[in-house]
Amino acid sequence: MVPVTAPPIPDGAVWISGHQIRAVGPWSEIREIGQVAAGPVTDLGDVAVFPGLINAHCHLDYTAMTGLLTPPREFPDWIKGILTLKSQWTDSEFEASWLLGARQQLQTGTTTVANIETRAHQLAGLRASTPLRVFSFLEMTGIRSGHEPERILAEAMDVLKSLPPNRGGVGLSPHAPYSTSPELLRAVATIARHEGWRVTCHVAESEPEFDMFMYRRGSLFSWLENQRPHGDCGLGSPLQHVHRHGLLDSPLLAVHVNCLWGDDARRLAARGASVVHCPRSHAYFGHPRFQREVLTEAGVPICIGTDSLASTKATREGPPILSLIDELRTLAADDPGLSPRRMLAEVTVNPARALGLKSVMGELRTGALADVLVIPHAGPVATVEEALIQHRGPVTATMIGGRWEWIAPGGIAGFPASVSNP
Ligand SMILES: [Zn+2]
């Protein structure tokens, strides 16, 4: 058992009742609890059990775009490419792609996804089709549509408030500083505060974005010059821009943040923001080096996200799948000094906190949701976090809210065969 907020427990057990964890500890102690002894008890054999992973940034609907866009010379070229691709896709293609991504997440041990949603009219059906806890952040731009911020936000509110409740939640995602107006950012900040919703935004992802806001120059500035008023450029860094327009007023999930300037990191820390790093997407674009040390020193929690497979390269092993474990392996290769324990926190407790769910998910503890992943492990307990990072392909099993939602074929002897693998 790997509780994450406590040392790993050899020969451990977790007592689950309903959708919650009732106790975690050595089997020798847990079996003494009267209600546990009354059963049923499942011996999982030589495995390691972790809390289900939390993906802090994802675009499920782009999963089937794997390999369709080559890494661009200039960042705006990729945006033009995906806009063209999206304009050619049908509703059913987007639906199949979103559901494929959800299945890949489940099969690789992710139980909660902070997802950027672009298919407002399909969203209720999509969310109902997966057991994942999906936190749907509705994407808003406004630059291309030319719609007024009030209208964009009113439409978003209608969509989010009409969604049937499910295991996840909802939030708002103004896409990025360059694709939104300052008025929209301010309106989002006001509504998010009022509704108690989280906000996520791609910020300071690329050098062209940094140059646009800092210096009024570069490829993004030139491309958008006739598409948006540029009066908000040349006033400071992209992070200063989102701060100026209220996005740091409530805890922001700031995605990418590859270009820092001045006291940007301290600004994020002071406002309780989290930064989401997406290792494989970062490598695909060749962005400036992620400034983990600066952010950490300032006290900004870091979370890991998959971003989308439209910006993930294939490897020698084949086409990529949406997997946080694969992101961790890329991260470990990029930064060999990072401890496995710290990386594990970035896919569990840190994103739980960023979503406002500290102690509720991302750890194995009494009272937390019974979301777990299982991998084979017969080695010493000291190597168990490393074993997760080196795990390839589907996990043995994934449980969400006390139900097994994925069991690999031939997964665990004696497992109930009733799980219908979605
Ligand atoms: Zn993204």
Residues whose N, C-alpha, C, O or C-beta is under 5 A from the ligand:
A	BS01	ZN	D307
